[in-house]
Amino acid sequence: MMAIYQSARIRSRVEPPFEKRESALDEMILSGELPFEGEPYDIRRPEALKWVAAQRQRLPRGQ
């Protein structure tokens, strides 16, 4: 995914191995290249983790 974001950021093909450590998506948002509205969403937030756990409990066993 990081290579895809970097490719979009530099508008060019990115060849492996991909050595960049910073998030190209974050860089595009911070620079204003990619407009972003609202509060950032992070799947690791406690609310999101609780939702995922609740969804898993609703699935039949073995899925």
C-alpha positions in Angstrom: 0.0 0.0 0.0 2.8 2.4 0.8 4.2 2.1 -2.7 0.7 2.9 -4.2 0.4 6.0 -2.0 4.0 7.1 -2.9 3.3 6.5 -6.6 0.2 8.7 -6.3 2.1 11.4 -4.5 5.0 11.6 -7.0 2.7 10.8 -10.0 5.2 8.2 -11.2 5.9 4.5 -11.0 7.6 3.3 -7.8 9.9 0.3 -8.2 10.6 -2.3 -5.4 12.3 -2.5 -3.1 10.4 0.4 -1.5 12.7 2.1 1.0 10.6 5.1 2.1 9.5 4.9 5.8 7.3 8.0 6.1 3.6 7.6 5.0 3.1 9.2 1.6 -0.6 9.4 2.4 0.1 11.5 5.5 2.6 13.7 3.6 -0.1 14.4 0.9 -2.7 15.3 3.5 -0.3 17.5 5.5 1.0 19.3 2.4 -2.6 20.0 1.1 -2.1 17.8 -2.0 -4.9 15.6 -0.8 -7.8 17.5 0.8 -9.1 15.9 3.9 -12.1 16.9 6.0 -13.2 15.7 9.4 -11.5 13.9 12.2 -8.8 11.3 11.2 -10.0 7.7 11.6 -7.7 5.1 13.0 -8.8 1.4 13.2 -6.7 1.0 16.3 -8.9 3.4 18.3 -10.7 1.7 21.2 -14.1 2.4 19.7 -13.2 0.8 16.4 -11.6 -2.2 18.2 -14.8 -2.7 20.3 -16.9 -2.6 17.1 -14.8 -5.2 15.4 -14.9 -7.5 18.5 -18.7 -7.1 18.6 -19.0 -8.0 14.9 -16.8 -11.1 15.4 -19.0 -12.3 18.3 -22.1 -12.1 16.0 -20.6 -14.5 13.4 -21.4 -18.2 13.6 -18.4 -20.3 14.7 -15.9 -21.3 12.0 -16.2 -18.1 10.0 
